């Protein structure tokens, strides 16, 4: 068995696990041979919390597991769920600039064109009188600014693309993004192939065991473009149950089964891929 695994996309900070001490989550991950957890933010407050853990009172061995990222998720928890704004982007981009030497990447960023999310945003912002396409373009503009900063700082991007797979890939291509992890990609295989051609990586969560789409994706993506994630506390093996980084072995085991290769090969390849994009 390989020595350790890397979770390239998780939300491991107190607001994501209000009823579970972070020390317990990290300890369980360490016991499961998880060495590194790329910890992504959805808001500026999350990003501050992640660096607080990294620089805080955790034991050295647990603190070293956290690989901090900062970014602005396209869906923001303001009252009823709303979409990202230019003003929010200004604040997180300033934070990333200031803390760039402490970060391993920029994320979670991207596009979310889920129909009910867009409808809720329109319904809750009637005073702005924005169309669906205008809301999509605001997301594109915010993603473009994250891309530009990632190029300036040479930091990889950790990208969300729910119901917007090919739109996100087009935006990444048009703005010259280089080091990219497509997190839990839900788009069609023909679009995933375009991402492969651009040299992007695709990370697979434990929900693969209950997702035919993720199983087909793992079969299609070359091993050299595959990474592992948990998206903790979401996308676990059991729907509706909090997920943790220690479940990353499920992703690795399922990829091993699908590709009919030893699990050790999956783990060693993930390490190579991770090191190739890490700052």
Buried (B, 14 or more C-beta within 10 A) or exposed (E): EBEBBBBBBBBBBEEBBEEBEBEEBBBBBBEBBBBBBBBBBBBBEBBBBBBBBBEEEBEEEBBBBBBBBBBBBBBBEEEEBBBBBEEBBEEBBEBBEEBBEEBBBBBBBBBBBBEEBBEBBBEBBEEEEBEEEEBBEBBBEBBBBBBBBBBEBEBBBBBBBBBBBBBBBBBBBEBEBBBBBBBBBBBEEEBBEBBBEEBBBBBBBBBBBEBEBBBBBBEBBEBEBBBBBBBBBBBBBEEEEBBBBBBBBBBBBBBBBBBEEEBEBBBBBBBEBBEEBBE
